[in-house]
Amino acid sequence: MKILHLNEHLGWYGGIETYLLSLIPRLEKLGHAQLVCFSKGEKSHVAQAFRLPLLSHASRDAVAEARRALDDLLERERPDLVHIHNIHNVGAIEACFERVPTVVTIHDYRYACPASNFFFRRTEEVCQRTCGPGCFATTLTKRCLTPRPRYAWRYYQRVRWAARHASRFSRFVAPSDYARQRFMASGFDGERIDVVPYFCPVAPREKPREIPSRPRMLFLGRMRPNKGYRYFVQSLALLPDEVEGVMVGDNSPQRQQELHQLAQQTGCNGRLRLRSWAGRDEIADLLGQTSVLVFPSVWPETLGIVGLEALASGVPVVSSDIGGVREWLIEGETGYLVPPKSPREIADAVGRLLNNPDTAEAMGRRGIRLIRERFSPEYHIEHLLQTYRKALDTSPA
């Protein structure tokens, strides 16, 4: 079949883009033609890619113009199916509804939450409410939506639009049962949401990597407050001086200054190393030199691909017990779960693993086995193609 993917970014930026760029060549290898329409990034990543900057915009004019542009693209390329990932412009999606079965992956909560993440920035709490006018009052006290009214209203309208048009999506794909349950709580039909976990983008090792001679904990991901990076630094400060902390992500000069200041205040600046984004081979090397991956996220992750990469290398994980994390981090088996925003408990869990290398190695073996059984590309693509076939066999209401 011929599949058109729509996503805002095209490049190795984060979990969603890593997933998409890892998925496309595997589907191509099975004989399915792949096209991508994107807003920001590089066309060179995919053979057939079409840049449409409007996918990042949501004004009334941008919605109308994107609808026309997508209509032209669909007329010209005639895909069998459209797979929506993360875009803001609902006009592009409406164009797809008119012409072709349309599947959407729930990478985040943008079609159920105006802020896209069910997360209060001021209090760093998970929001349990459903979308309604009360969202505007809540954001005044807890800061979830943007404080700019025009944009906040557009994001709110996007969710209301999704509720009205939910039946026009052929299928939904949820990376975890947690994400499925959150959308069901927001009124989406659970019978049309298929749970298809992300696959691990790196092949699992035959056996766990050798435990490094110097204890090292690793943070890998976007440097955003909802990723809990401050708690990584604070937990490093609570560990013995021989423990090193490495943080890899989109480290802007301002963020680096903030992190060094925090490390200076907590007394671990000499043990904290900051690195910018690493390539796929570099990430494998980093994990090979890592004792424990720390995943201190404070928003309800739909799954957490970086955790899968660690398990594939035989690296145990200490993670916040939040969102869909429990679907790959089995407490006491592949790592330890801790309450969000708990540097002391992160440090205690990391310390347990550093002081018990046999336990860490056993967790590494179980992590590799789990990736092979439940998070392989073969498992994912088999179930994703089943979703595609369901979408092709049924027409949106």
N, C-alpha and C positions, 0 to 999 in steps of 0.2 A: 504494500500500500504506500501511498505518497502522503507524508505527514508534514504539516506546517506547524512549527513551534513559534510562539510569541513570548518574548521575554524582554524586559527593559535593557538588561546588560548582556553583552557577549564578550566574555573574557574570563580569566581565572581570578575572579574577585572574591567570591565567598562560596558558601555551601550550595546555593541554588545553581550558580553558574558552573561550579565543579560538577554537580550532578548532570546538568544539561550537556556539557561538553564531553562528559564520559559516556552518556547515554547514546548520543547521536552516532558515533562510529560503530557502536555495537548493533544498533538497529540497521545501519547501512550494510553491515556485514551479513545480516540476515535477508538482505534484498529489499529493504524498505527505503525508498527515497526520502531524504531529509532536507527540509528547508527551514530557515530561521528568519523571522522578522524581528528586528531589535532597534533600540533607540540609541544606546551608547556602547562603545566598544570597538572591536576590530573585525571587519568582514573576513579577514584571512583565516579566522579560526574554523570556518565552515565553508565548504565548497559553494553552496547555494545560500547566500545570506543577503538580506535586503534591509537597508537602514531606513527607519522611519522615526525621526526624532519626536514626533507627536505622541508616541506611546508613553512618554514620560509626563505628558501634560493632561490636564483634566478640565480646562475651561470649556465653556459651551462651544466656542468656535473650534477649539482643538478636537472636541468630540465629533463634531460634524465633519471636519476635514479628515480625521483619521478614518471615519466610517467610509468615506468616499475612496480614500487611498487603499484601504484593505479590500474594498469591493473590487477595485481594479486589479489588485494583486491576485485575489482569488479567481477572478475571471481569466486572468492570464495564465496562472500556474495550475489551477484546477486540482488542488489536493483532495485526497479522499477523506481526510480528517484534520482538524486543528486541535493542537494541544496548547492550552493557555498555561503559562507559568506566572510570572509576576509582572503585571503591567497596571498602570493607573487609568488608562483611557478606555472607558467602557464603550465608546463608539466603535473601536476596532472589534470588540467582542460582538457587538450587535451585528456588524457586517458578517461575521462568521455564522451567527445564528441563522441568517437568511439563506445561506448557501450550503453549509456542510456540517456534519456532526461535530460537536465541540466538547472537548474534555478539558477539565481544569484540575491542576494539582494544587492542593492546599499547602503551599510552601510556608505561608504565614496565615494570618487571620484577617486579611484585608477585605474579604467579602462578608465578614461577620462582625468586625470591630472597626470603627472609624480610624482608630490609631494603628490598626493592623497587627497589634501584638498583645492585646489584653494585659497591658502593663502600665502601672502608675509610676511615672519617672520621679516624682517628688518623694514618694514613700518607698519606692522599689518593692511594690506589692503586685501580686497577680490580681487582675480585675475578674470578678465572677459574674458581673451583670451582663445583660444582653443589650443590644443597641436600641436606644430610644432617646427622647429629648433630654433625659437625665444625664446623658453623656456630657452635655455642655456644662451643667452645673458641677459634675464630678471633676471635670478637667480644671476648673477654677481652683479647687482645693488640692487635687492630687496630681495634676499635670499629666494627662495622657495625650490629648489632642494638642495640636499646635495652638499657640495663643493668638495666631493671626486669624480673625473670624472668617475671612473669605475662603481660606484654604480649609479651615476646620469644617465649614459648611459643605465644601466639595467632597471631603472625605466621608462625611456623614451621608451625603447623597449617594455616594458610591455604594455604601452598605444597603441603603434603602432600595437602590436599583437592583442589587443582587438578590434581595429578598423577593422583589416583584418578578424577577426573571429566572429564578432558580430552576424552574421546570424546563427552561429552554436549554440548559446545559444537558448534554447527553449523559455524562457521568462525571463524578468527582473522584479524585484520587487523594487519599489521605496517607501521609507517611507513617502514621501511628494511629492506634485505636484512640489515644488521647485526643488527637486532632479531630478524629471522626466524632467523638462524643461532644466536643466543644461546638462543632457545627450543628449537630443534632439539637443541642440545647438552644441554639439560635434559630431553630425552626426548619432546618434543612432535612430532607428526607433521607434517613439513614440507609434505606434500601438501595439508594443510588450512589452511595459513597463506598468505594472499594478501598480497603486498607492494603496498600502496597508499600512496604518499607523501602526507604532508599537502599541502594546497594553500596557497598564499600568500594570507593574508586581505586583502591590499591589491592593487589593480590595478597592474600594472607601468607605469611611465612610458613615454612615447613615446621619450624619450632621457634619458640620465643627468642628474641635477641638476647645476647649476653648482658647481664646486669652491669651497668657502667661502674667503673671503679670509683668515680666521684658521684655522690648522690645528686640527682638533677631532676627538678620538676619543671614541666613545660606547660605554657599557655599558648594555644594556637587558635587564632580567630580574629574577628573584627574587634577593634578597640572602641567599643561602645559601652556606655554605662550598663545597658541591659545584659551585657556579657559578663559583668561582675569582675572586671579586671582589677579593681581596687582590692578586692578580697584575696586575689592571688598574691599581691604584694604584701598585704597585711599578714597572710598566713606564712609566707616565706620568712618574715621577720620573727615569727614565733618558733622557727626551726633552728637547729644547731648551725654554727657558723660554717660547717663543711658542706652544707646543702646549698646548691646553686639554683637560681630561678632563671628560666629563659622565656621570654615573651616574644612571639612572632605574630605579626599582623600589620595592619595599615597604620604604622607608627608615624604620624605627622610630627613635625618639630614641636608643636604645642603639646601633643599628647606625651611625647618623650620627656619634655620638661616637667609635665605634671607627674609622671610616673617616677622620675628621678627625685623630685621633691618629696613625694610620698615615701619612697624608699629611704631618703635621707632622714625624714622625720621618724621613721620606724626602726632605723638602724640596720638596714640590709642593703644599702646602696652599692656596696662593694661586691655583693653577691648576685646582683640583678643585671642580666644582659638583655638588651632590646635589639630586635632584628625586624627589618621590613619583610613584606611578603616573600615567601620562599616558593620555588618551583616544586613540581611534584617529586622529582628525584631528591631535592634538598629536604623535603618533608620526611621522606623515607629515611634519609640519613639522620635527621634530627631525632626521629622516633627511635632509631637504633641506638642513640646515645642518651635516651631518657629513662629515668627510673619510674616516674609516675606522671601521667597526664592529669592535670587539674582542669576541670570544666566547671567554673564557678558561676554559671549563668543564673540570672535572677528573673528572666522572663520565661513563659511556658513554651519552651522549645517544642517544635513539632516532632523532632527526633534528635538531631545532633550528629551530623556526619563525621565531625572530627573525632568523636568518641569511637566510631566504627574503625577509623584509620588506626587509632591507637591499639585497639583490640587485635586488629589484623597483624600488627607488629609484635604482639605478645606483651604489650605494655598495659598494666592495670591502670584503672581510672578512678580518681576521686571526683565525684560530681555532686552538684546540687540535686536534691530530690525534687525535680520539677518537670512539668510537661510530659513529653514522651520518653524521657531518659530511661525510665524503668524498663522500657521494652528492649534495651540492649545492655544496660548495666544491672546485672543481677547481684543483689546485695550479698557480699561475702563470697561470690563466685567469680565475677569479672572485675570487681572493684568494690568501693565503698560509697554509699549514699550519705550525704550530710544535709542538714537544713540549709536553705539559701541564706546568704549573708552571714555566714558563720566561719570567720577566719580561724578561730580556735579549733573548731571541729575539723576543718580542712587540714590544719597542721597536725592534729592528733591522728587522723586517718593516714596522711602521708607518712608520718613517723612510724606507724605500725607496719607499713609496707617496707620502709627502708630498714627497719630493725628485724624484719622476718623475710629474708630473701627466698626461702623455700615457699612461703605463702605467695609472694609476688610471682615467682616462677609458675606455680600451679595456676594462679589466676591468668597468667599469660597464656598457658596452654588452653585453658577453658575459653578464653577470649577468641583465640584463633579458631577453635572448633565451632563456636557460636557464629562467627562470621561465615564460615564455610556452609553451615547448615541453614541460616536464616537471612543472611545479608549478602549473598553472592549476586553477581550480575545475572547469572542464569535464572535464579529464583525470581529476581525482580522483573526481568524482561518477560519471562513466561506469564507472570500475573498481569503485567502492564498490557501485554498483547491481548490477554483475555478481556481486559477493560476496553481496549480499542474495539474488539469484536462486538462486545455488548453495545457500544456506542453506534457502530455501523448497522447493527441488527435492529435497532430501535430508533424511532424518530422523536425529537424533542416535542413536548406537548405544545 
